[in-house]
Amino acid sequence: MDNAAGRSVPGNVMNPKDPARRRFLAASAALVGAYGVSARARERSVTPDVPYVPTRQEVVEEMLRMAAVTPRDVVYDLGCGDGRIVITAAQQFGARGVGVDIVPERIAEARENARIARVERRVTFRVENLFETDVSAATVVTLYLLPDVNMALRPRLQAQLRPGARVVSHDFDMGPEWRPERTKRIANDWIYLWTVPLR
C-alpha cells in the first residue's frame, strides 16, 4: 500500500498480535519511563533513547527506494545499530553513508559488517549522541526511533538539512503538524517520507 500526501492513512498502525512489535513497544516504554528524552537526561546518561530492534532488510531497501537514493547521496542513519541501512545504501545504491549510535558495541559491529560487505571506504560510523549529530552534510536521513524522539529531532533536521534533502522513518511519523508526503506499508511495517523543507 503506497499513499501520496493528502490521503487518509492510519498513523503508526501496529498489529497487536505481532510479537516483535510488542517486544519493541514494551522495551520502548521501559526506556522512556526510565530515561525520557529530555536534554537533561541525555546529558546525564549514555543509555539509548530507544531499544535496539533491527529493521528488516526488505524495509531497509524500500526506505532507500522511497528516498530515491543515488550515488550522489550522503545517507545519515541516526541510531544506526548494526549499520545495515548505510551499508545497503553504499552496496546497492552507490551512496556514501554515515551511521551514528550511542552504543560502542553497535558501532564496532557496524564497522565489521561494512568490512565484510567491502564498503568500508564509502561509510563511516560514529559513537555519538544523535541529538548532537551535525546532519548538515546529509541528503538523506533515516530513522527508526520513537515518536517523541522524532519530534525532538524535528527542529534540528529542519534547521540543518538543505532544501531537497529527504527524511525517511520506519514505523513512526513526526506528528500531525509534519504530515509525510508519502507513506507505504509492508506487512506490519510503515515507512514515512518527507522532503525538506518539512511541512
PASEBA-1860 file (N, C-alpha, C; in nm, 3 decimals):
! residues 199
1> MDNAAGRS> 0.086/-0.118/0.000/0.000/0.000/0.000/0.090/0.123/0.000 ~ 0.076/0.206/-0.103/0.159/0.325/-0.116/0.065/0.443/-0.129 ~ 0.086/0.547/-0.049/-0.007/0.658/-0.046/0.067/0.789/-0.063 ~ 0.014/0.876/-0.146/0.066/1.011/-0.158/0.009/1.096/-0.046 ~ 0.073/1.212/-0.024/0.025/1.302/0.081/-0.118/1.344/0.053 ~ -0.195/1.362/0.160/-0.331/1.408/0.144/-0.433/1.297/0.160 ~ -0.392/1.173/0.137/-0.485/1.063/0.158/-0.483/1.023/0.304 ~ -0.593/0.969/0.349/-0.604/0.931/0.491/-0.533/0.798/0.513
9> VPGNVMNP> -0.432/0.801/0.598/-0.358/0.680/0.631/-0.352/0.667/0.782 ~ -0.386/0.554/0.838/-0.375/0.539/0.982/-0.232/0.556/1.025 ~ -0.207/0.643/1.122/-0.070/0.666/1.168/-0.026/0.560/1.266 ~ 0.100/0.517/1.251/0.161/0.424/1.345/0.075/0.299/1.367 ~ 0.024/0.244/1.256/-0.058/0.124/1.267/0.029/0.008/1.314 ~ -0.017/-0.063/1.414/0.060/-0.174/1.469/-0.032/-0.293/1.488 ~ 0.016/-0.408/1.450/-0.058/-0.530/1.472/-0.032/-0.577/1.614 ~ -0.130/-0.573/1.702/-0.108/-0.611/1.842/-0.069/-0.756/1.858
17> KDPARRRF> -0.092/-0.841/1.756/-0.056/-0.982/1.766/0.087/-1.010/1.721 ~ 0.155/-0.909/1.668/0.292/-0.927/1.620/0.387/-0.927/1.739 ~ 0.452/-1.041/1.771/0.537/-1.048/1.891/0.655/-0.952/1.885 ~ 0.716/-0.935/1.768/0.831/-0.844/1.758/0.789/-0.702/1.789 ~ 0.670/-0.661/1.740/0.624/-0.525/1.764/0.591/-0.505/1.911 ~ 0.533/-0.609/1.975/0.503/-0.598/2.118/0.631/-0.583/2.199 ~ 0.735/-0.661/2.163/0.863/-0.650/2.234/0.922/-0.512/2.217 ~ 0.914/-0.458/2.094/0.970/-0.325/2.068/0.900/-0.220/2.154
25> LAASAALV> 0.767/-0.224/2.158/0.693/-0.124/2.232/0.713/-0.139/2.383 ~ 0.722/-0.263/2.430/0.745/-0.283/2.573/0.881/-0.230/2.614 ~ 0.983/-0.259/2.532/1.117/-0.209/2.562/1.121/-0.058/2.551 ~ 1.050/-0.003/2.453/1.045/0.141/2.435/0.983/0.210/2.556 ~ 0.872/0.154/2.603/0.803/0.213/2.718/0.893/0.212/2.840 ~ 0.966/0.102/2.857/1.056/0.093/2.972/1.167/0.197/2.964 ~ 1.222/0.213/2.844/1.330/0.311/2.828/1.280/0.452/2.848 ~ 1.168/0.484/2.787/1.115/0.619/2.801/1.080/0.648/2.946
33> GAYGVSAR> 1.020/0.549/3.013/0.985/0.569/3.153/1.107/0.589/3.240 ~ 1.215/0.517/3.209/1.334/0.524/3.292/1.420/0.645/3.260 ~ 1.428/0.682/3.131/1.524/0.783/3.092/1.464/0.905/3.024 ~ 1.349/0.889/2.958/1.289/1.001/2.887/1.378/1.049/2.774 ~ 1.342/1.162/2.715/1.423/1.219/2.608/1.455/1.364/2.636 ~ 1.446/1.406/2.761/1.478/1.544/2.792/1.626/1.567/2.773 ~ 1.663/1.692/2.746/1.803/1.727/2.726/1.884/1.695/2.851 ~ 1.827/1.721/2.969/1.899/1.696/3.093/1.928/1.547/3.109
41> ARERSVTP> 1.829/1.462/3.077/1.851/1.317/3.089/1.956/1.271/2.990 ~ 1.955/1.326/2.868/2.054/1.286/2.769/2.194/1.324/2.813 ~ 2.208/1.438/2.882/2.339/1.480/2.928/2.391/1.388/3.038 ~ 2.302/1.332/3.120/2.344/1.252/3.234/2.377/1.109/3.196 ~ 2.323/1.059/3.088/2.330/0.916/3.061/2.365/0.889/2.916 ~ 2.436/0.778/2.894/2.462/0.736/2.757/2.368/0.622/2.718 ~ 2.267/0.597/2.799/2.170/0.494/2.767/2.090/0.537/2.644 ~ 2.071/0.447/2.547/1.994/0.484/2.427/1.853/0.529/2.462
49> DVPYVPTR> 1.799/0.620/2.382/1.662/0.665/2.400/1.562/0.567/2.341 ~ 1.610/0.472/2.260/1.523/0.370/2.200/1.592/0.235/2.212 ~ 1.516/0.126/2.217/1.577/-0.006/2.221/1.633/-0.042/2.084 ~ 1.729/-0.133/2.082/1.786/-0.178/1.955/1.698/-0.287/1.896 ~ 1.628/-0.254/1.790/1.547/-0.350/1.715/1.581/-0.330/1.568 ~ 1.653/-0.423/1.505/1.694/-0.404/1.365/1.574/-0.395/1.270 ~ 1.588/-0.311/1.170/1.489/-0.301/1.063/1.507/-0.418/0.967 ~ 1.397/-0.481/0.931/1.405/-0.592/0.835/1.465/-0.544/0.704
57> QEVVEEML> 1.546/-0.630/0.639/1.617/-0.590/0.518/1.521/-0.545/0.408 ~ 1.407/-0.608/0.396/1.308/-0.568/0.296/1.264/-0.423/0.319 ~ 1.247/-0.386/0.445/1.206/-0.250/0.479/1.321/-0.152/0.456 ~ 1.444/-0.193/0.490/1.562/-0.110/0.463/1.566/-0.071/0.315 ~ 1.554/-0.168/0.229/1.565/-0.143/0.085/1.452/-0.053/0.035 ~ 1.332/-0.073/0.089/1.221/0.011/0.046/1.235/0.153/0.098 ~ 1.288/0.170/0.218/1.315/0.305/0.270/1.407/0.380/0.175 ~ 1.512/0.314/0.130/1.610/0.379/0.042/1.551/0.404/-0.096
65> RMAAVTPR> 1.467/0.313/-0.143/1.400/0.336/-0.272/1.304/0.453/-0.262 ~ 1.226/0.461/-0.154/1.132/0.572/-0.138/1.205/0.706/-0.132 ~ 1.325/0.706/-0.073/1.405/0.828/-0.066/1.479/0.856/-0.196 ~ 1.464/0.766/-0.294/1.527/0.782/-0.426/1.678/0.802/-0.414 ~ 1.742/0.717/-0.332/1.886/0.727/-0.308/1.963/0.694/-0.436 ~ 2.067/0.774/-0.463/2.153/0.756/-0.579/2.299/0.766/-0.534 ~ 2.395/0.741/-0.623/2.536/0.758/-0.587/2.573/0.900/-0.548 ~ 2.490/0.998/-0.575/2.520/1.137/-0.537/2.483/1.166/-0.392
73> DVVYDLGC> 2.414/1.073/-0.327/2.361/1.099/-0.193/2.459/1.064/-0.081 ~ 2.438/1.133/0.031/2.504/1.102/0.158/2.393/1.068/0.256 ~ 2.388/0.941/0.298/2.280/0.891/0.382/2.329/0.886/0.527 ~ 2.259/0.956/0.615/2.285/0.950/0.759/2.178/0.864/0.824 ~ 2.221/0.767/0.905/2.126/0.686/0.982/2.147/0.718/1.129 ~ 2.048/0.780/1.191/2.056/0.820/1.331/2.002/0.708/1.419 ~ 2.092/0.646/1.496/2.058/0.524/1.570/2.079/0.405/1.479 ~ 2.202/0.392/1.426/2.228/0.301/1.313/2.235/0.154/1.349
81> GDGRIVIT> 2.247/0.120/1.479/2.253/-0.021/1.515/2.369/-0.091/1.446 ~ 2.340/-0.201/1.374/2.445/-0.280/1.310/2.489/-0.223/1.175 ~ 2.436/-0.105/1.139/2.483/-0.036/1.019/2.416/-0.078/0.890 ~ 2.313/-0.159/0.898/2.259/-0.218/0.775/2.203/-0.115/0.677 ~ 2.150/-0.003/0.725/2.091/0.093/0.632/2.199/0.162/0.549 ~ 2.304/0.215/0.614/2.407/0.284/0.535/2.489/0.185/0.454 ~ 2.507/0.063/0.504/2.578/-0.039/0.426/2.498/-0.073/0.300 ~ 2.368/-0.090/0.314/2.283/-0.117/0.197/2.284/0.000/0.101
89> AAQQFGAR> 2.281/0.123/0.155/2.285/0.242/0.069/2.412/0.244/-0.014 ~ 2.524/0.204/0.046/2.650/0.201/-0.027/2.657/0.084/-0.124 ~ 2.616/-0.032/-0.079/2.631/-0.155/-0.156/2.535/-0.162/-0.274 ~ 2.410/-0.124/-0.253/2.309/-0.140/-0.357/2.277/-0.012/-0.434 ~ 2.304/0.105/-0.373/2.266/0.231/-0.436/2.387/0.319/-0.467 ~ 2.506/0.277/-0.426/2.627/0.352/-0.457/2.646/0.479/-0.378 ~ 2.566/0.499/-0.273/2.574/0.623/-0.194/2.688/0.614/-0.093 ~ 2.716/0.728/-0.033/2.804/0.732/0.084/2.714/0.736/0.208
97> GVGVDIVP> 2.768/0.692/0.321/2.683/0.685/0.440/2.756/0.715/0.567 ~ 2.680/0.764/0.665/2.729/0.791/0.800/2.628/0.731/0.896 ~ 2.676/0.643/0.984/2.591/0.584/1.086/2.630/0.635/1.223 ~ 2.531/0.668/1.304/2.554/0.723/1.437/2.480/0.637/1.538 ~ 2.549/0.596/1.644/2.485/0.522/1.752/2.560/0.554/1.880 ~ 2.488/0.558/1.990/2.550/0.592/2.118/2.616/0.472/2.185 ~ 2.589/0.352/2.133/2.641/0.229/2.194/2.766/0.183/2.119 ~ 2.882/0.183/2.184/3.006/0.145/2.115/3.003/0.006/2.052
105> ERIAEARE> 2.935/-0.089/2.118/2.929/-0.224/2.064/2.857/-0.228/1.930 ~ 2.752/-0.146/1.916/2.681/-0.141/1.789/2.771/-0.084/1.679 ~ 2.848/0.017/1.713/2.937/0.078/1.613/3.046/-0.020/1.572 ~ 3.100/-0.094/1.667/3.201/-0.195/1.634/3.143/-0.300/1.540 ~ 3.019/-0.342/1.568/2.952/-0.440/1.482/2.928/-0.381/1.343 ~ 2.884/-0.256/1.337/2.859/-0.191/1.208/2.986/-0.182/1.125 ~ 3.096/-0.145/1.188/3.224/-0.135/1.114/3.267/-0.270/1.060 ~ 3.249/-0.375/1.140/3.283/-0.508/1.092/3.191/-0.550/0.977
113> NARIARVE> 3.063/-0.519/0.986/2.970/-0.551/0.878/3.006/-0.477/0.750 ~ 3.050/-0.352/0.763/3.093/-0.276/0.645/3.217/-0.338/0.583 ~ 3.308/-0.386/0.667/3.429/-0.451/0.616/3.392/-0.578/0.539 ~ 3.302/-0.658/0.596/3.259/-0.781/0.530/3.191/-0.750/0.397 ~ 3.111/-0.643/0.395/3.040/-0.603/0.273/3.130/-0.529/0.173 ~ 3.252/-0.500/0.213/3.352/-0.432/0.130/3.308/-0.292/0.090 ~ 3.245/-0.223/0.186/3.204/-0.083/0.159/3.264/0.011/0.263 ~ 3.366/-0.035/0.337/3.419/0.047/0.447/3.477/0.180/0.399
121> RRVTFRVE> 3.510/0.192/0.270/3.561/0.320/0.219/3.448/0.418/0.187 ~ 3.326/0.368/0.184/3.212/0.454/0.150/3.127/0.491/0.270 ~ 3.154/0.426/0.384/3.070/0.451/0.502/3.157/0.483/0.623 ~ 3.100/0.561/0.714/3.166/0.599/0.839/3.068/0.574/0.953 ~ 3.118/0.525/1.065/3.034/0.504/1.182/3.093/0.578/1.301 ~ 3.007/0.645/1.376/3.050/0.726/1.489/2.974/0.688/1.616 ~ 3.048/0.680/1.726/2.984/0.670/1.857/2.947/0.813/1.895 ~ 2.818/0.842/1.892/2.774/0.980/1.909/2.628/0.984/1.951
129> NLFETDVS> 2.592/1.086/2.026/2.453/1.109/2.062/2.382/1.170/1.942 ~ 2.277/1.106/1.896/2.210/1.153/1.775/2.152/1.293/1.789 ~ 2.129/1.338/1.914/2.079/1.474/1.935/2.189/1.578/1.919 ~ 2.313/1.532/1.908/2.425/1.624/1.890/2.489/1.612/1.752 ~ 2.438/1.522/1.670/2.497/1.499/1.538/2.466/1.614/1.443 ~ 2.570/1.661/1.377/2.554/1.761/1.271/2.512/1.687/1.144 ~ 2.390/1.711/1.098/2.339/1.641/0.980/2.340/1.729/0.855 ~ 2.410/1.842/0.861/2.404/1.938/0.751/2.460/1.882/0.620
137> AATVVTLY> 2.548/1.780/0.627/2.604/1.721/0.506/2.514/1.614/0.446 ~ 2.408/1.576/0.517/2.321/1.467/0.470/2.228/1.515/0.359 ~ 2.207/1.427/0.262/2.100/1.449/0.164/1.981/1.357/0.194 ~ 2.006/1.252/0.273/1.901/1.161/0.319/1.929/1.128/0.465 ~ 1.825/1.135/0.549/1.835/1.094/0.689/1.735/0.982/0.713 ~ 1.782/0.872/0.769/1.692/0.760/0.800/1.679/0.746/0.951 ~ 1.559/0.704/0.994/1.525/0.695/1.136/1.446/0.568/1.164 ~ 1.475/0.506/1.279/1.386/0.407/1.337/1.391/0.430/1.486
145> LLPDVNMA> 1.321/0.533/1.529/1.328/0.580/1.666/1.190/0.565/1.730 ~ 1.148/0.662/1.808/1.016/0.663/1.870/0.949/0.796/1.838 ~ 0.817/0.806/1.848/0.751/0.931/1.812/0.805/1.053/1.884 ~ 0.828/1.043/2.017/0.876/1.161/2.088/1.020/1.195/2.053 ~ 1.099/1.094/2.018/1.237/1.120/1.974/1.235/1.188/1.837 ~ 1.150/1.139/1.747/1.135/1.206/1.617/1.096/1.351/1.635 ~ 1.000/1.375/1.725/0.954/1.513/1.748/1.066/1.600/1.804 ~ 1.149/1.542/1.892/1.260/1.617/1.950/1.366/1.648/1.844
153> LRPRLQAQ> 1.382/1.559/1.748/1.481/1.579/1.641/1.433/1.675/1.532 ~ 1.304/1.690/1.521/1.245/1.764/1.410/1.304/1.905/1.392 ~ 1.316/1.987/1.497/1.372/2.120/1.477/1.517/2.117/1.427 ~ 1.594/2.019/1.473/1.733/2.007/1.427/1.739/1.971/1.278 ~ 1.655/1.878/1.238/1.651/1.841/1.097/1.610/1.960/1.011 ~ 1.510/2.031/1.056/1.462/2.146/0.980/1.568/2.255/0.970 ~ 1.643/2.275/1.077/1.743/2.382/1.079/1.867/2.347/0.997 ~ 1.904/2.219/0.995/2.033/2.182/0.936/2.026/2.126/0.795
161> LRPGARVV> 1.917/2.059/0.760/1.911/1.995/0.628/1.884/2.098/0.519 ~ 1.947/2.077/0.405/1.928/2.168/0.292/1.800/2.134/0.217 ~ 1.742/2.231/0.147/1.623/2.202/0.066/1.648/2.086/-0.030 ~ 1.552/1.997/-0.037/1.564/1.880/-0.123/1.611/1.756/-0.050 ~ 1.664/1.772/0.071/1.704/1.655/0.150/1.578/1.577/0.188 ~ 1.594/1.445/0.199/1.481/1.360/0.233/1.500/1.298/0.371 ~ 1.390/1.282/0.441/1.388/1.216/0.571/1.293/1.097/0.557 ~ 1.340/0.980/0.597/1.256/0.861/0.586/1.260/0.786/0.719
169> SHDFDMGP> 1.142/0.752/0.771/1.130/0.694/0.904/1.056/0.561/0.898 ~ 1.107/0.465/0.972/1.043/0.335/0.985/0.946/0.340/1.103 ~ 0.821/0.313/1.075/0.712/0.294/1.172/0.657/0.418/1.241 ~ 0.736/0.523/1.262/0.688/0.635/1.341/0.699/0.766/1.263 ~ 0.592/0.845/1.271/0.590/0.972/1.197/0.641/1.086/1.284 ~ 0.611/1.210/1.244/0.659/1.327/1.318/0.546/1.414/1.368 ~ 0.430/1.353/1.389/0.319/1.428/1.444/0.232/1.490/1.336 ~ 0.112/1.533/1.376/0.014/1.583/1.278/0.057/1.712/1.209
177> EWRPERTK> 0.147/1.789/1.269/0.189/1.915/1.208/0.288/1.892/1.093 ~ 0.349/1.774/1.086/0.450/1.744/0.985/0.407/1.621/0.908 ~ 0.307/1.637/0.827/0.250/1.524/0.755/0.348/1.472/0.650 ~ 0.367/1.341/0.640/0.456/1.287/0.537/0.397/1.306/0.399 ~ 0.483/1.319/0.301/0.433/1.332/0.164/0.403/1.196/0.102 ~ 0.468/1.091/0.155/0.437/0.955/0.110/0.443/0.861/0.229 ~ 0.361/0.759/0.225/0.369/0.650/0.322/0.356/0.519/0.246 ~ 0.413/0.415/0.305/0.399/0.283/0.244/0.396/0.179/0.355
185> RIANDWIY> 0.311/0.080/0.336/0.301/-0.029/0.431/0.359/-0.156/0.370 ~ 0.445/-0.223/0.447/0.500/-0.353/0.408/0.470/-0.449/0.523 ~ 0.373/-0.536/0.501/0.327/-0.626/0.608/0.286/-0.542/0.729 ~ 0.354/-0.557/0.842/0.318/-0.480/0.962/0.403/-0.356/0.982 ~ 0.484/-0.323/0.884/0.574/-0.208/0.894/0.522/-0.092/0.809 ~ 0.543/0.030/0.862/0.510/0.151/0.787/0.637/0.231/0.761 ~ 0.640/0.296/0.644/0.752/0.384/0.609/0.693/0.521/0.577 ~ 0.757/0.625/0.629/0.712/0.764/0.610/0.824/0.843/0.543
193> LWTVPLR> 0.788/0.927/0.447/0.886/1.006/0.374/0.848/1.153/0.373 ~ 0.947/1.239/0.401/0.933/1.384/0.391/1.046/1.439/0.306 ~ 1.024/1.552/0.242/1.130/1.625/0.173/1.142/1.762/0.235 ~ 1.264/1.805/0.264/1.289/1.936/0.323/1.263/2.044/0.216 ~ 1.198/2.158/0.249/1.159/2.194/0.386/1.042/2.113/0.434 ~ 1.053/2.065/0.561/0.947/1.985/0.620/0.824/2.073/0.641 ~ 0.709/2.019/0.606/0.587/2.097/0.613/0.493/2.034/0.715
END
